Amino acid sequence: MCANIVVAEDDAKQAELVRRYLEHEGHAVTVVEDGRTALETVRHQEPDLVVLDVMMPGADGLDVVRILRAERREVPVLMLTARSTEDDLLLGLDL
């Protein structure tokens, strides 16, 4: 099954790696570089999955998830992060 996936990642190398892998698996991928563009893209495309970097310019990944949930959008979200503290992990799971 081909899924429509939005990848929001400001690191071009990371974004390219994720895009290549997902496209190799047969998925349609849209890559964006910041949180605001991620929100606009999700609203427009209504993807099957969103892959979000936590630390991005514009609006960070946590803000993006908060806004999507406030809009009652139930799209699954996979968070990418370099953060590793227990509090950061729990915060991401809480959203």
C-alpha positions as CSV (number, residue, x, y, z in Angstrom):
1,M,0.0,0.0,0.0
2,C,1.4,3.4,-1.0
3,A,1.1,6.0,1.8
4,N,1.2,9.8,1.4
5,I,3.8,11.0,3.9
6,V,5.0,14.5,4.9
7,V,8.5,14.7,6.2
8,A,9.3,17.9,8.1
9,E,13.1,18.1,8.7
10,D,15.4,21.1,8.5
11,D,18.6,19.1,8.0
12,A,18.8,18.5,4.3
13,K,20.9,15.3,4.6
14,Q,18.5,13.8,7.1
15,A,15.5,14.7,5.0
16,E,17.0,13.2,1.9
17,L,17.9,10.0,3.7
18,V,14.3,9.6,5.0
19,R,12.8,10.6,1.7
20,R,14.9,8.1,-0.3
21,Y,14.1,5.2,2.1
22,L,10.3,5.9,2.1
23,E,10.2,6.3,-1.7
24,H,12.2,3.1,-2.1
25,E,9.4,1.4,-0.1
26,G,6.8,2.8,-2.5
27,H,5.5,5.8,-0.6
28,A,4.7,9.3,-1.9
29,V,6.8,11.7,0.1
30,T,6.7,15.5,0.5
31,V,9.6,17.1,2.3
32,V,9.3,20.5,4.0
33,E,12.0,22.4,6.0
34,D,10.1,24.1,8.8
35,G,7.1,23.8,11.1
36,R,4.9,26.4,9.5
37,T,5.2,24.8,6.1
38,A,4.6,21.4,7.7
39,L,1.3,22.7,9.0
40,E,0.2,24.2,5.7
41,T,1.2,21.0,3.9
42,V,-0.7,18.7,6.3
43,R,-3.8,20.8,6.0
44,H,-3.6,20.8,2.2
45,Q,-2.6,17.2,1.6
46,E,-4.2,15.3,4.6
47,P,-1.3,12.8,4.6
48,D,-1.4,9.2,6.0
49,L,1.7,9.9,8.2
50,V,3.8,12.9,9.3
51,V,7.4,12.5,10.2
52,L,8.4,15.5,12.3
53,D,11.8,16.8,13.5
54,V,11.3,18.2,17.0
55,M,13.7,21.1,16.6
56,M,12.8,23.1,13.5
57,P,12.6,26.8,12.6
58,G,9.2,28.5,12.4
59,A,7.4,26.2,14.7
60,D,9.0,23.2,16.3
61,G,7.7,19.7,15.9
62,L,6.0,19.7,19.3
63,D,4.1,22.9,18.4
64,V,3.1,21.4,15.1
65,V,1.6,18.4,16.9
66,R,-0.2,20.6,19.4
67,I,-1.8,22.6,16.6
68,L,-2.8,19.5,14.6
69,R,-4.4,18.0,17.7
70,A,-6.2,21.2,18.5
71,E,-7.6,21.1,15.0
72,R,-8.8,17.6,15.7
73,R,-6.5,16.1,13.0
74,E,-5.7,12.5,13.9
75,V,-2.9,11.9,11.5
76,P,-0.2,9.6,12.9
77,V,3.0,11.4,13.8
78,L,6.5,10.0,14.1
79,M,8.9,12.3,15.9
80,L,12.6,12.6,15.0
81,T,14.8,14.1,17.7
82,A,18.3,14.4,19.0
83,R,16.8,15.1,22.5
84,S,17.2,12.2,24.9
85,T,16.1,13.3,28.3
86,E,13.2,11.4,29.9
87,D,11.2,14.7,30.1
88,D,11.6,15.3,26.4
89,L,10.5,11.8,25.6
90,L,7.5,11.9,27.9
91,L,6.5,15.3,26.5
92,G,6.5,13.9,23.0
93,L,4.4,10.9,24.0
94,D,1.9,13.1,25.9
95,L,1.0,14.9,22.7
